[in-house]
Amino acid sequence: MEEKLSTFAKSTTPSPIQQLSYLAQRSNAINLAEGFPDFPAPSHLKNAAVSAINSDFNQYRHVQGICDHVAKNMKNIHGLDVDPITDIVICCGQTEAFAAAMFALLDQGDEVIVIDPSYETYESCIRMAGGVPVFVSLDPPYWTLNPEKLMKVCTSKTKAIVLNSPHNPTGKVFGLDELDIIAETCRKQDCLAVTDEVYEHITYDNEKHISLASLPGMQERTIITSSLSKTYCVTGWRIGWAIAPICIADAIRNIHIRLTDSAPAPFQEAALTALLSPPKYYESLKEDFESRRDFVVEMLSGVGFQVEFKPQGSFFIFAELPNDYEHCDIDFVEELIKQAGVVAVPGCGFFHSKHPPDGYQRRYIRFAFCKSSQTLIAAHRKISALLNSAGRLKLFLAEKGPDT
Ligand SMILES: Cc1ncc(COP(=O)(O)O)c(C=O)c1O
């Protein structure tokens, strides 16, 4: 039967994250792999969803109030004028908004620049829509964007540049200097930008998320995608949106209707409550995740990881393997599952450009810290139990011996 599959389907195998998730589930490991909270969503949101179900919001639905709130936030936070009726499309999470944007923009062979390391969905969506992803890599350890490298990959075939900030997997929040480089490249090459801003409210140490669309001349060439998923700890509700200039928004809306028709009706209703959260909700969200970040940074540094770049936002720490660990990221994670009962994600899944087998791309592990204190404390206990008397993970690592 396999010959009946499309070329795209044949090339779409489970990602390293999915594979390790299965392994972790089978071995009942503590999950520091996936970017979703394992604690309850805020009770006022759950009550709103229950009440929406009890009020029989069971049919296809478009809740205009979501667009009104999103437009208001864009004005208040980024100073952007967005028409809530024409410029916003409610989708099933950022994932669908991004896919619909790719279908709206790409013809066969159009190139889209993706800044690597990158969240894995972008590549698949670009390919599904017939486009060609072209990767430009950030430079470790601070994940800086080199303007010359960006200019080099930008050609007459470039339709758009994808920007994810705050960034998965590194936790980087792109500052004004680097946003300026991207904006300048878009203007010079007359190409679009597609942003993924799902971590827009999750920044630390007074870092501020700046939307690329707020830079001069960028709103008319930017498609913003975002969602409720991360800000309100409801990744399973599947409510997101795309914000775009009217003719692109129309195209995204038409494609969204053909893909899924509408996002889940009761959760759209509950989204109204989420989007009305008071400022103190967002303040305590940041404080809460910042303390989880600090806990995991300390835990990882304590066992020999090199955490030179402390995440400025998002849910992730992209930590470099201990210096004395000679094996690659995948080996490390397999051993971590087997010996500690903890799962994280090997960094190679986020690097798409060709790289040498012993390159830095095999030296990073992504840890998600958006987990309950019980989970984080249990992970700490299990990982620390593998330390040798010198306080290094070396013993555990040495146990594996040479590559088998
Ligand atoms: C950068 C990034 N974008 C998008 C998503 C998915 O967002 P949504 O749940 O809104 O589809 C994730 C989830 O991990 C993510 O890390």
The ligand as a MOL file (V3000), in Angstrom:
LIG
                    3D

  0  0  0     0  0            999 V3000
M  V30 BEGIN CTAB
M  V30 COUNTS 16 16 0 0 0
M  V30 BEGIN ATOM
M  V30 1 C 7.2390 28.2430 18.1220 0
M  V30 2 C 5.9340 27.5230 18.1770 0
M  V30 3 N 4.9570 27.8740 17.3290 0
M  V30 4 C 3.7600 27.2600 17.3470 0
M  V30 5 C 3.4860 26.2330 18.2290 0
M  V30 6 C 2.1490 25.5710 18.1840 0
M  V30 7 O 1.1710 26.5280 18.4300 0
M  V30 8 P -0.3880 26.1670 18.3850 0
M  V30 9 O -0.6800 25.2880 19.5610 0
M  V30 10 O -1.0540 27.4810 18.5040 0
M  V30 11 O -0.6570 25.4970 17.1030 0
M  V30 12 C 4.4870 25.8100 19.1160 0
M  V30 13 C 4.2610 24.6800 20.0290 0
M  V30 14 O 5.1460 24.1100 20.6140 0
M  V30 15 C 5.7380 26.4870 19.0990 0
M  V30 16 O 6.7180 26.1720 19.9430 0
M  V30 END ATOM
M  V30 BEGIN BOND
M  V30 1 1 1 2
M  V30 2 1 2 3
M  V30 3 2 2 15
M  V30 4 2 3 4
M  V30 5 1 4 5
M  V30 6 1 5 6
M  V30 7 2 5 12
M  V30 8 1 6 7
M  V30 9 1 7 8
M  V30 10 2 8 9
M  V30 11 1 8 10
M  V30 12 1 8 11
M  V30 13 1 12 13
M  V30 14 1 12 15
M  V30 15 2 13 14
M  V30 16 1 15 16
M  V30 END BOND
M  V30 END CTAB
M  END
